[in-house]
Amino acid sequence: MGPLTLLVVGLAVLIGISLGLLGGGGSILAVPLLAYVAGMEPQEAIAGSLFVVAVTSAVSLLSHARRGNVRWRIGALFGGASMIGAFAGGLIGGRIPGTVLMIAFAMMMVATAAAMLRRRRPSSASSIREERISHRWWRILIDGLAVGLITGMVGAGGGFLVVPALVLLAGLSMPAAVGTSLMVITMKSAAGLGGYLTTVALDWTLILMATGAAVAGALLGSRFTDRIPEARLRRAFGVFVLIMGGLVLAMELI
């Protein structure tokens, strides 16, 4: 195993920690890692990230499910809609120039960070949350399709778009949104990968090694989700993606 492979595998642990702790951030790390460190073409990096994130999210999901942080009905609805969009996005993304994909990836991250950092009105009582859920299924379906399309196309936007949608539309608490988002991310990442594999071939040895390291990180990160205050977790979520999105955008434009 060469030093470059060791570096990729070591950094992949951070992908898992991000997914396990925040319910997102895996792709925002995986795409730059595979593109800039491993030297893959953008389409290969995006497809590889979808595999890494799908497997890692599935493993982390089990840990969150044991803590009761997964809302299965909402996750199935959002995830089913997002799978349709993600497969279509993967088909489209495999035919778009790599530089365009990476710029779109970075701009979407910056916009999502701004939305996450915007002050949100505190949620009210649980009865109001249940009422909100019962009247917004159509919004959840539309958001699922849109988020899936974006994720399938640029390989990012999983938790960073799903978590806010679950909080704002379904009225979930941050721990429940994080846990449920992992179910959605698993479903739509697998669908997006299927779309990309129609046009892209992957280095499966490196991808599987990175996936194993990310799984280890996810198991570690998921242990701390319930121990961090919701407001602090949300701020960290937004600041992190803003920094990473800005770095990727700068690298593509300079």
Solvent accessible surface area in square Angstrom, and as a share of the most:
residue,aa,sasa,rsa
1,M,145,0.65
2,G,34,0.33
3,P,117,0.74
4,L,94,0.47
5,T,35,0.20
6,L,101,0.50
7,L,91,0.45
8,V,1,0.00
9,V,31,0.18
10,G,42,0.40
11,L,64,0.32
12,A,0,0.00
13,V,50,0.28
14,L,89,0.44
15,I,3,0.01
16,G,0,0.00
17,I,49,0.25
18,S,10,0.07
19,L,1,0.01
20,G,0,0.00
21,L,38,0.19
22,L,13,0.07
23,G,0,0.00
24,G,1,0.01
25,G,2,0.02
26,G,1,0.01
27,S,11,0.07
28,I,0,0.00
29,L,30,0.15
30,A,0,0.00
31,V,0,0.00
32,P,14,0.09
33,L,11,0.06
34,L,1,0.01
35,A,14,0.11
36,Y,76,0.29
37,V,41,0.24
38,A,22,0.17
39,G,59,0.57
40,M,22,0.10
41,E,108,0.48
42,P,25,0.16
43,Q,33,0.15
44,E,57,0.26
45,A,0,0.00
46,I,0,0.00
47,A,0,0.00
48,G,0,0.00
49,S,0,0.00
50,L,3,0.01
51,F,40,0.17
52,V,1,0.00
53,V,7,0.04
54,A,11,0.08
55,V,52,0.30
56,T,0,0.00
57,S,0,0.00
58,A,36,0.28
59,V,40,0.23
60,S,0,0.00
61,L,20,0.10
62,L,107,0.53
63,S,7,0.04
64,H,0,0.00
65,A,33,0.25
66,R,188,0.69
67,R,99,0.36
68,G,46,0.44
69,N,15,0.08
70,V,10,0.06
71,R,96,0.35
72,W,134,0.47
73,R,173,0.63
74,I,9,0.05
75,G,0,0.00
76,A,51,0.40
77,L,49,0.24
78,F,1,0.00
79,G,0,0.00
80,G,29,0.28
81,A,8,0.06
82,S,0,0.00
83,M,73,0.32
84,I,119,0.60
85,G,6,0.06
86,A,0,0.00
87,F,90,0.37
88,A,39,0.30
89,G,0,0.00
90,G,0,0.00
91,L,60,0.30
92,I,77,0.39
93,G,0,0.00
94,G,16,0.15
95,R,160,0.59
96,I,37,0.19
97,P,88,0.55
98,G,15,0.15
99,T,75,0.43
100,V,81,0.46
101,L,2,0.01
102,M,3,0.01
103,I,40,0.20
104,A,41,0.32
105,F,0,0.00
106,A,0,0.00
107,M,113,0.51
108,M,28,0.12
109,M,0,0.00
110,V,48,0.28
111,A,64,0.50
112,T,7,0.04
113,A,0,0.00
114,A,52,0.41
115,A,49,0.38
116,M,12,0.05
117,L,71,0.35
118,R,161,0.59
119,R,226,0.83
120,R,47,0.17
121,R,213,0.78
122,P,116,0.73
123,S,33,0.21
124,S,57,0.37
125,A,61,0.47
126,S,84,0.54
127,S,77,0.50
128,I,82,0.41
129,R,55,0.20
130,E,106,0.47
131,E,100,0.45
132,R,57,0.21
133,I,13,0.07
134,S,63,0.41
135,H,129,0.57
136,R,87,0.32
137,W,72,0.25
138,W,150,0.53
139,R,87,0.32
140,I,1,0.01
141,L,72,0.36
142,I,96,0.49
143,D,37,0.19
144,G,0,0.00
145,L,78,0.39
146,A,49,0.38
147,V,11,0.07
148,G,0,0.00
149,L,67,0.34
150,I,61,0.31
151,T,4,0.02
152,G,0,0.00
153,M,43,0.19
154,V,5,0.03
155,G,0,0.00
156,A,0,0.00
157,G,0,0.00
158,G,7,0.06
159,G,2,0.02
160,F,0,0.00
161,L,37,0.19
162,V,0,0.00
163,V,0,0.00
164,P,22,0.14
165,A,9,0.07
166,L,1,0.00
167,V,6,0.03
168,L,86,0.43
169,L,8,0.04
170,A,0,0.00
171,G,1,0.01
172,L,12,0.06
173,S,35,0.22
174,M,2,0.01
175,P,36,0.23
176,A,2,0.02
177,A,0,0.00
178,V,0,0.00
179,G,0,0.00
180,T,0,0.00
181,S,0,0.00
182,L,0,0.00
183,M,26,0.11
184,V,0,0.00
185,I,2,0.01
186,T,31,0.18
187,M,47,0.21
188,K,0,0.00
189,S,1,0.01
190,A,52,0.41
191,A,12,0.10
192,G,0,0.00
193,L,19,0.10
194,G,29,0.28
195,G,0,0.00
196,Y,0,0.00
197,L,76,0.38
198,T,82,0.48
199,T,62,0.36
200,V,19,0.11
201,A,86,0.67
202,L,21,0.10
203,D,77,0.40
204,W,98,0.34
205,T,95,0.55
206,L,23,0.12
207,I,0,0.00
208,L,99,0.49
209,M,58,0.26
210,A,1,0.01
211,T,8,0.04
212,G,44,0.42
213,A,13,0.10
214,A,0,0.00
215,V,29,0.17
216,A,58,0.45
217,G,1,0.01
218,A,0,0.00
219,L,79,0.39
220,L,89,0.44
221,G,2,0.02
222,S,0,0.00
223,R,142,0.52
224,F,84,0.35
225,T,1,0.00
226,D,77,0.40
227,R,172,0.63
228,I,53,0.27
229,P,73,0.46
230,E,59,0.26
231,A,43,0.34
232,R,146,0.53
233,L,5,0.03
234,R,49,0.18
235,R,138,0.50
236,A,50,0.39
237,F,0,0.00
238,G,0,0.00
239,V,71,0.41
240,F,61,0.25
241,V,0,0.00
242,L,72,0.36
243,I,101,0.51
244,M,35,0.16
245,G,0,0.00
246,G,32,0.30
247,L,98,0.49
248,V,2,0.01
249,L,44,0.22
250,A,40,0.31
251,M,111,0.50
252,E,42,0.19
253,L,114,0.57
254,I,180,0.91
